[in-house]
Amino acid sequence: MATGRGRQLSLGRIAGIPVYISPTWFLVAALITAWGHDTVLRQLPELSDVEAYGLAFLFAVLLYASVFVHELGHALTALRLGLPVRGVTLHFLGGHTEIERDAPTPGRDLVVSAAGPALSLALGGLGLLAYQVVDDGVPGFLVWMLTVANLLVGVFNVLPGLPLDGGHMLRAAVWRITGDEHRGTVVAARSGQVLAGLVLLMPFALDGARPDLLTIVWAGLVAALLWSGASQALAVGRMRARLPRLDTRTLARRAAPVAADLPVSEALRQAREANVTSLVIVDSAGRPTGLVKEAAVAAIPEQRRPWVAIGQSARSLQQGMVLALDVTGEALLKAMRDTPASEYLVVDAQGRVYGVLVSSDVDHALAAR
């Protein structure tokens, strides 16, 4: 296996989709092997210790194969609906399918979200049928355990709360009914937070208020992941609701053109007189060639500013650093991701300088309540 993104390991590609596995899987496999040993021996006492450990490890591998099939259901469905997939990753508590962009309609969102649980439940159903015909012993034990695992994965994932698949389905349903994608996200995320609380309380409800420590730890871990995922979805939903407010016309700071050899002190004086906060370096023909970096100017001591040319604090204009006047929302964020910079030149339809867009202003607009 070759090293993949970060610490993830690449398992290759299936249908053009990159598949990765997190090193945390090996920890889970070891835990399943250790805990499963006694379960195997209770069901199959004729096995040796080595065979019991081997069977428990085999179950861990097959379990994650089932999780992979679940995630592959999401990935292949997304591709079928025209949504690019960046990859599938198997990790500590299951898997994750990274889809490049959100579904544009609630119907597509619902279909992609339902594909994974549908496959898990289908595998569980096939397992029930297979269990009727397989022999007792090792084959029967594996079929039964995988059947139960797939049914649990399928049922758990359709619970109506983000970040679970059922939460995405609930989000799509509310979006379809109300026509408001953001409202769907808020409802599904709040439902996910409620689910997290119920998972945390479940061991005490099921075990007569006397759960063992391991059960409490697992419930706490799952609840924490659910709460974190739901809270993150809520934050992202709020941010996406603010996207329509992002546009270069509103956020750009008006700028003054200055020559590169102008002293910093004089350039700042001209900016104050023009009542602007940004500066654009222009050549002798008045064409913009660079953007003055505010942080670089601020780092120059006051007493040195008359002797330092403003051009020394500028960044040359590169491809992607010039934005049209009416770039908005997702298109603006994509342009900034494609060409990271602290400042961008904003020009009107005739190519004339309108102002300077500062990245921190976009960040503040996204973070504003």
RAVENKA-V877632 format. One record per residue. N is the residue number from 1. RES is the residue in three letters. PHI is phi as a letter, one per 40 degrees, with the letter a starting at -180 (999 if undefined). PSI is psi in whole degrees, -180 to 180 (999 if undefined). BURIAL is b if it has 9 or more other C-alpha atoms within 8 Angstrom, else e. Layout:
BEGIN
[[N	RES	PHI	PSI	BURIAL] [N	RES	PHI	PSI	BURIAL]]
END
This chain:
BEGIN
[[1	MET	999	135	e] [2	ALA	c	154	e] [3	THR	c	135	b] [4	GLY	b	-143	b] [5	ARG	c	126	e] [6	GLY	f	-125	e] [7	ARG	c	4	e] [8	GLN	c	152	b] [9	LEU	b	136	b] [10	SER	c	133	b] [11	LEU	b	8	b] [12	GLY	h	-156	e] [13	ARG	b	146	e] [14	ILE	b	123	e] [15	ALA	f	34	e] [16	GLY	g	1	e] [17	ILE	c	122	b] [18	PRO	c	138	b] [19	VAL	b	129	b] [20	TYR	b	157	b] [21	ILE	b	133	b] [22	SER	c	143	b] [23	PRO	d	-20	b] [24	THR	c	-20	e] [25	TRP	c	-37	b] [26	PHE	c	-34	e] [27	LEU	c	-45	b] [28	VAL	c	-43	b] [29	ALA	c	-40	b] [30	ALA	c	-41	b] [31	LEU	c	-43	e] [32	ILE	c	-40	b] [33	THR	c	-45	b] [34	ALA	c	-46	b] [35	TRP	c	-29	e] [36	GLY	c	-17	b] [37	HIS	d	-51	b] [38	ASP	c	-38	e] [39	THR	c	-42	e] [40	VAL	c	-45	b] [41	LEU	c	-30	b] [42	ARG	c	-36	e] [43	GLN	c	-32	e] [44	LEU	b	73	b] [45	PRO	c	-14	e] [46	GLU	c	-11	e] [47	LEU	c	152	e] [48	SER	c	170	e] [49	ASP	d	-44	e] [50	VAL	c	-44	e] [51	GLU	c	-38	e] [52	ALA	c	-43	b] [53	TYR	c	-41	b] [54	GLY	c	-41	b] [55	LEU	c	-39	b] [56	ALA	c	-41	b] [57	PHE	c	-41	b] [58	LEU	c	-38	e] [59	PHE	c	-41	b] [60	ALA	d	-42	b] [61	VAL	c	-46	b] [62	LEU	c	-34	b] [63	LEU	c	-46	b] [64	TYR	c	-24	b] [65	ALA	c	-38	e] [66	SER	c	-41	b] [67	VAL	c	-40	b] [68	PHE	c	-42	b] [69	VAL	c	-41	b] [70	HIS	d	-50	b] [71	GLU	c	-34	b] [72	LEU	c	-32	b] [73	GLY	d	-45	b] [74	HIS	c	-48	b] [75	ALA	c	-48	b] [76	LEU	c	-36	e] [77	THR	c	-41	b] [78	ALA	c	-45	b] [79	LEU	c	-41	b] [80	ARG	c	-32	e] [81	LEU	c	10	e] [82	GLY	g	19	e] [83	LEU	b	114	b] [84	PRO	c	141	b] [85	VAL	b	125	b] [86	ARG	c	-28	b] [87	GLY	i	168	b] [88	VAL	b	131	b] [89	THR	b	130	b] [90	LEU	c	132	b] [91	HIS	a	-161	b] [92	PHE	d	-51	b] [93	LEU	b	25	e] [94	GLY	i	-125	e] [95	GLY	a	173	b] [96	HIS	a	133	b] [97	THR	b	121	b] [98	GLU	c	107	e] [99	ILE	c	134	b] [100	GLU	c	-37	e] [101	ARG	a	158	e] [102	ASP	c	154	e] [103	ALA	c	137	e] [104	PRO	c	-14	e] [105	THR	b	153	e] [106	PRO	c	-32	b] [107	GLY	c	-46	e] [108	ARG	c	-39	b] [109	ASP	d	-42	b] [110	LEU	c	-44	b] [111	VAL	c	-45	b] [112	VAL	c	-42	b] [113	SER	c	-37	b] [114	ALA	c	-18	b] [115	ALA	c	-43	b] [116	GLY	c	-56	b] [117	PRO	d	-35	b] [118	ALA	c	-42	b] [119	LEU	c	-41	b] [120	SER	c	-45	b] [121	LEU	c	-35	b] [122	ALA	c	-42	e] [123	LEU	c	-40	b] [124	GLY	c	-41	b] [125	GLY	c	-42	b] [126	LEU	c	-35	b] [127	GLY	c	-39	b] [128	LEU	c	-40	b] [129	LEU	c	-43	e] [130	ALA	c	-34	b] [131	TYR	c	-23	b] [132	GLN	c	-21	e] [133	VAL	b	-16	e] [134	VAL	c	157	e] [135	ASP	c	155	e] [136	ASP	c	174	e] [137	GLY	g	-149	e] [138	VAL	d	-50	e] [139	PRO	d	-45	b] [140	GLY	c	-40	b] [141	PHE	c	-47	b] [142	LEU	c	-43	b] [143	VAL	c	-44	b] [144	TRP	c	-45	b] [145	MET	c	-42	b] [146	LEU	c	-33	b] [147	THR	c	-49	b] [148	VAL	c	-43	b] [149	ALA	c	-46	b] [150	ASN	c	-39	b] [151	LEU	c	-40	b] [152	LEU	c	-43	e] [153	VAL	c	-44	b] [154	GLY	c	-47	b] [155	VAL	c	-43	b] [156	PHE	c	-41	e] [157	ASN	c	-18	b] [158	VAL	c	3	b] [159	LEU	c	137	b] [160	PRO	c	73	b] [161	GLY	a	136	b] [162	LEU	c	145	b] [163	PRO	c	14	b] [164	LEU	c	161	b] [165	ASP	d	-37	b] [166	GLY	c	-31	b] [167	GLY	c	-40	b] [168	HIS	c	-36	b] [169	MET	c	-41	b] [170	LEU	c	-42	b] [171	ARG	d	-45	b] [172	ALA	c	-38	b] [173	ALA	c	-46	b] [174	VAL	c	-40	b] [175	TRP	d	-44	b] [176	ARG	c	-40	b] [177	ILE	c	-43	e] [178	THR	c	-19	e] [179	GLY	g	10	e] [180	ASP	b	105	b] [181	GLU	c	-41	b] [182	HIS	c	-41	b] [183	ARG	c	-40	b] [184	GLY	d	-41	b] [185	THR	c	-44	b] [186	VAL	c	-46	b] [187	VAL	c	-47	b] [188	ALA	c	-36	b] [189	ALA	c	-43	b] [190	ARG	c	-38	b] [191	SER	c	-38	b] [192	GLY	c	-37	b] [193	GLN	c	-37	b] [194	VAL	c	-43	e] [195	LEU	d	-40	b] [196	ALA	d	-43	b] [197	GLY	c	-40	b] [198	LEU	c	-40	e] [199	VAL	c	-40	b] [200	LEU	c	-34	b] [201	LEU	c	-16	e] [202	MET	d	-44	b] [203	PRO	d	-36	b] [204	PHE	c	-30	b] [205	ALA	c	-35	e] [206	LEU	c	-32	e] [207	ASP	b	27	e] [208	GLY	g	37	e] [209	ALA	g	15	e] [210	ARG	b	57	e] [211	PRO	c	154	b] [212	ASP	c	165	e] [213	LEU	c	-41	e] [214	LEU	c	-41	e] [215	THR	c	-41	b] [216	ILE	c	-41	b] [217	VAL	c	-46	e] [218	TRP	c	-43	e] [219	ALA	c	-40	b] [220	GLY	c	-39	b] [221	LEU	c	-47	e] [222	VAL	c	-42	b] [223	ALA	c	-41	b] [224	ALA	c	-41	b] [225	LEU	c	-40	e] [226	LEU	c	-46	b] [227	TRP	c	-45	b] [228	SER	c	-46	e] [229	GLY	c	-41	b] [230	ALA	c	-42	b] [231	SER	c	-40	b] [232	GLN	c	-42	e] [233	ALA	c	-38	b] [234	LEU	c	-43	b] [235	ALA	c	-43	e] [236	VAL	c	-40	e] [237	GLY	c	-43	b] [238	ARG	c	-40	b] [239	MET	c	-44	b] [240	ARG	c	-32	e] [241	ALA	c	-24	e] [242	ARG	c	-8	b] [243	LEU	d	-42	b] [244	PRO	d	-21	e] [245	ARG	c	-14	e] [246	LEU	c	117	b] [247	ASP	a	148	b] [248	THR	c	-33	b] [249	ARG	c	-43	e] [250	THR	c	-39	e] [251	LEU	c	-22	b] [252	ALA	c	139	b] [253	ARG	c	135	b] [254	ARG	c	145	b] [255	ALA	b	157	b] [256	ALA	b	137	b] [257	PRO	c	138	b] [258	VAL	a	153	b] [259	ALA	c	151	b] [260	ALA	c	-30	b] [261	ASP	c	4	e] [262	LEU	c	136	b] [263	PRO	c	149	b] [264	VAL	d	-43	b] [265	SER	c	-41	e] [266	GLU	c	-38	b] [267	ALA	c	-41	b] [268	LEU	c	-35	e] [269	ARG	c	-43	e] [270	GLN	c	-36	b] [271	ALA	c	-41	b] [272	ARG	c	-42	b] [273	GLU	c	-36	e] [274	ALA	c	-3	e] [275	ASN	f	44	e] [276	VAL	b	164	b] [277	THR	b	-4	b] [278	SER	b	157	b] [279	LEU	b	140	b] [280	VAL	b	129	b] [281	ILE	c	130	b] [282	VAL	b	155	b] [283	ASP	c	-172	b] [284	SER	c	-21	e] [285	ALA	c	4	e] [286	GLY	g	10	e] [287	ARG	c	134	e] [288	PRO	c	135	b] [289	THR	b	-15	b] [290	GLY	a	167	b] [291	LEU	b	132	b] [292	VAL	c	129	b] [293	LYS	c	120	b] [294	GLU	d	-40	e] [295	ALA	c	-38	e] [296	ALA	c	-40	b] [297	VAL	c	-44	b] [298	ALA	c	-26	e] [299	ALA	c	-10	e] [300	ILE	c	124	e] [301	PRO	d	147	e] [302	GLU	d	-42	e] [303	GLN	c	-18	e] [304	ARG	c	-12	e] [305	ARG	c	-32	b] [306	PRO	c	-16	b] [307	TRP	b	2	e] [308	VAL	b	129	b] [309	ALA	c	140	b] [310	ILE	c	-26	b] [311	GLY	c	-24	b] [312	GLN	c	-17	e] [313	SER	b	19	b] [314	ALA	b	157	b] [315	ARG	b	131	e] [316	SER	c	143	e] [317	LEU	c	130	b] [318	GLN	b	166	e] [319	GLN	d	130	e] [320	GLY	g	-12	e] [321	MET	c	-1	b] [322	VAL	b	122	b] [323	LEU	b	145	b] [324	ALA	c	164	b] [325	LEU	c	-26	b] [326	ASP	b	35	e] [327	VAL	c	131	b] [328	THR	b	165	b] [329	GLY	f	-131	b] [330	GLU	d	-38	e] [331	ALA	c	-38	e] [332	LEU	c	-46	b] [333	LEU	c	-39	e] [334	LYS	c	-43	e] [335	ALA	c	-39	b] [336	MET	c	-35	b] [337	ARG	c	-38	e] [338	ASP	c	-33	e] [339	THR	b	85	e] [340	PRO	c	132	e] [341	ALA	a	163	e] [342	SER	c	-24	e] [343	GLU	b	151	b] [344	TYR	b	145	b] [345	LEU	c	132	b] [346	VAL	b	127	b] [347	VAL	b	156	b] [348	ASP	c	-174	b] [349	ALA	c	-25	e] [350	GLN	c	3	e] [351	GLY	g	9	e] [352	ARG	c	149	e] [353	VAL	c	125	b] [354	TYR	b	-44	b] [355	GLY	i	-164	b] [356	VAL	b	129	b] [357	LEU	c	122	b] [358	VAL	c	129	b] [359	SER	d	-39	b] [360	SER	c	-29	e] [361	ASP	c	-37	b] [362	VAL	c	-43	b] [363	ASP	d	-43	e] [364	HIS	c	-37	e] [365	ALA	c	-36	b] [366	LEU	c	-35	b] [367	ALA	c	-16	e] [368	ALA	c	143	e] [369	ARG	c	999	e]]
END
